[in-house]
Amino acid sequence: MTADPERRLSEALRAQARGGGRSAAPMRDGPARSSATSVRTALVIALLGGAVLGTALALLSLLTPGLLPTLG
């Protein structure tokens, strides 16, 4: 009689490890996907803002020498 409960327990643990058992909560991709999209959008905006600022400073230093302070 002791082998039967042990066998059922081992089968249940194997099924849970394979993902065959019921999960406690359903998995959702909604919030993770939207947060990843917002982070990606923020990074793209920061990159474009840096590129615009760098281009503006480069043009200022080329077109009007002496306008920007020297570094060092």
N, C-alpha and C positions, 0 to 999 in steps of 0.2 A: 503494500500500500504506500510506502514512502516514495517509491519511484514515480508514481503517477503525479502527485503535486509538484515534484521537482521538475518533471518533464514539461508539465504545463507552464510552470514558471519560466523555464529556459526558452520555450517556444514563444511565450509572450514577450520576453526580453529581446529575442531575436527579431520578432516582428516589429517591435518599437524601434529597434536600431535601424532596421531597413526602411522605416517610415510607413509601415503597414498599419500601425496602430492609429487610433484617433488622436489628433493633436489637441492640446488644451485650448488654444486660441487660433482662429484662422489667420493665415498670413496675408497681409495686404501690401501691395506695392505702391499705393497711392501717396501716402505721406513721404516716403523715402524718395520717390521719383520727383515730387514737387520741390522738396528741399534741395535735391541735387540740381534741379533746373534753376532754382533761384541762386544757388551758389555759383553755378556756371555763368549765369547772366551777370552777377555781380563782378566776377572775375573778368569777363569780356568788357564790361563797362569801365572797370579800373584800367585795363590794358589800353583801351582806346583813349581814355582820358590822359594817361601817361604819354601816349604817342603824340597826342595833340599838344600837350604842354611842352614836350621835348622839341617838337617841330617849331613851335612858336618861339621858344628860347633860342633855338639854333638860328632861326631867321632874324631875330633881333640882334644876335651877336654878329651875324654876317652883314646885315644891312646897315646897322648903326654901331660901328665900333666905339667902345668906351661907354656905352649906355649901361651895360651890366657890370657890376663890380667884379674885380678879379678875385680868384680863389688862391690865396697863399701868396 
